Amino acid sequence: MINLKDLLKNPKKYKENLKKRGKDEKIVDEIIAIKEKLNKLIKERDEIRAFINKFSKTKPDDKTIVEIRNQKRRLKKIETKITEVEKILNEKVDLVPNLISPDVPLGKDENDNLILRTGGEIYQFDFPPKDHVELGKIYDLIDTDKAGEIAGSRFYYLKNKAVLLEFALINFVYDLLKPFDFIPIIPPVFIKEKYYRGMGRLSGEQKEERYYLPKDDLYLVGSAEHTIGPYFANEILDEKELPKRFLGFSTCFRREAGSHGKDVKGILRTHQFDKIEMFSFTLPEESEKEHEFLLSLQEKIMQELKLPYRVVLICSGDIGFTDYKQYDIETWIPSQNKYRETHSCSNTTDFQARGINARFRRKNGKVEYLHMLNATALAIGRTLVAIFENYQRKNYIEIPQVLQRYLDFEKIELKK
């Protein structure tokens, strides 16, 4: 949620931000007009209440009694109208994205994102590398055909040593990040609408991504971030407690709306997947430093796995709705001969905290909104794709050395 008072005071700033994002600026004028209408209705309501209250301790004459009754009927209509206008205003405000950092490069889409650096070495194959779909069939690791029959497209069964590899990845990440004061957490995968909306995850096109259960009035989360974020909703933390860092594992659910025809084969883009997420609550003056810290941990994970990657700064037209600044890590996928996004790392400043009313108290007693950040530690499915493809050899799939201590095998071979 943006700061509505700030928008009304500095509309030009929000129009410029929308323009940078490639969004329609007119919503700012619409919000101002709706707020003026609401203010007028509130003034009318208060005047009527004041008139009625004048006679609360005196006995009015018959003519005044008639007038009071008329005013009460009018008051009821105005109060109903205020509720309607407030709802419209909130819906409009929900469509305004976070302000973006001056560091964010201007651009229209992912083609304008800025590559900052690359890491790791791309393996030089002496044979034509197979994609993860074929590898999954050869080594009996992935079954999308049976999953398609049982659950539909974009689902999969993970099997045999791929399952053990997932558990190894989970243990590896938790062990690696343990020294950095992360609180291990497994959050709910269901969330109430008011908190999902407060987190900025039901705004605009994002709502199409969500699975909703009408009977229960609950949504399925698209990331552990979505239910870790509201952990401190309506609470006030103490300044000395910060930063608070969580490391959450969850199954995630996304419709993949608008991705028809993209990555329909395999497990790169699916409706259900497992993910480990870093989440941080911090002081406003520390959030940019924390952002770089989370990014450094993502790179550390990739370096330990010895997967080739690159770090990308996301441009204004591609940045997330809630984000002030966003990095992606893209991992090399040999079968596609290009890097594909596997991690995101976002500083949402006070945008989400304002939506869920998550605050902290400074030493001087002043209460402010927290800054909240999220970063993928590992998207398991995409990481398995990267491992299978980058670590494939002619007759087996090698296991990254850092994972071997969690397993009783060093390679995946054909069953004899």
C-alpha positions, 0 to 999 in steps of 0.5 A: 500500500502506498502512502495516500497522504503522500500521493495527495500531497505529491501527485506528480511524483506518483505520476512519474513513477507510473510513467517509468513503470509503463502504467497509466498515470490517470489513476492518480487523478482518479484517486484525487477526485474520489478522495475529494468526493469522500471528503465532501461526503464526510463533511456533510455527515459530520454537519448532520451529526452535529445538527442532531446532537444539538438536540440530544439534551433538549426537547425539540419542538414538533417542527424540529422533530420532523427535521431531525427525522429527515436529517437522520434519513439523509444521514443513513444515505450519506453513510451508505454512500461513504462506505461505497466511495471508500471501497472504490478509493481503496480499490484504486489505491490498491492499483498503485505500485510502490515507488521505485529506486533512482537506481532502477534502470528505465526500460519497457520489459525484460530486454531492458534489464541490466546485467551486472555480473556473471559467476561460475563457468559454463561446462563445455560438453563434448556431446549434444546436451539433453534437456531436463525433460529427456533426462527425467525420462531416461533416469526415471526422475520426473513424470509429467505424463502421469501427473497430467493424467491425474492433475492436468498440465503443468504438474509433475511427479518427482521420483527416485533420486530426484526426491532425495536430491530435493531433500539434500538441497533443502538441508544444504540451504538451511545449513548454509544460512544458519550462521546468519541468524535466520529463523527456520519457519514453515508457514501456512500455504493458505492466507486470508484475503485482507492479508494477501491484499495488504501484502500487495499480491492481489493487485491488478493482474496478480489476482489472476495468478492466485488460486482461490477457494470460495467456500473457505474464503482463502487463497493458496500462496504463491510463495512462503513470502506471502504468509511470512510477511504478515507474521508481524501484522498489526504488531509493533516491534522494538528497534533493538529486535531488528533485523528479523530474518526468516528462512521459510520452506513451502509448497507454492501455487500459481496459475501461470496466467498469461504463460500459455505456450511458454515452458509447457514441457517439463518442470520449469514453469508449473502450477505447484512447486517447492521453494525456500525463501529468505525474508527480512524485517528491518529498519528503513535506513538499513533496508538497502544494505540488507538487500545487498546482503540477501543478494550476496547470500543468493550468490553464495548458494549458487557458487557452492552449487557451482552453477553458472549464473548472472545477476540482473538489475530489473528495469522499471517496466519489468520490476515487481508491483511491490518492489522498490528495487529488484535483482534477479539471478538467472542460471544457465540452462544448456538445452536452451543455450541461455540464462533463465530466471531462478531467483528474485531479490526484492526490497519492498521498503514500507509498501507491504508493511503499510498494507498489513500495519507492521511497525516498530518503535524507535528508542525515542518512542516514535513508531514507524513502518518496518521495511520488508525484503524477500529473496529466493534461496532456492526454487527447487524445481528450477534448481533441479532443472539447472543441476540435471542439465549442467551436471549431465555427463554422457552416461550419468548425472553428476551430483554437485559436491556440496550436496554429496554429504547429504546423499549416499550416491555421487551420481545418478545412473541408469538402473541396471 
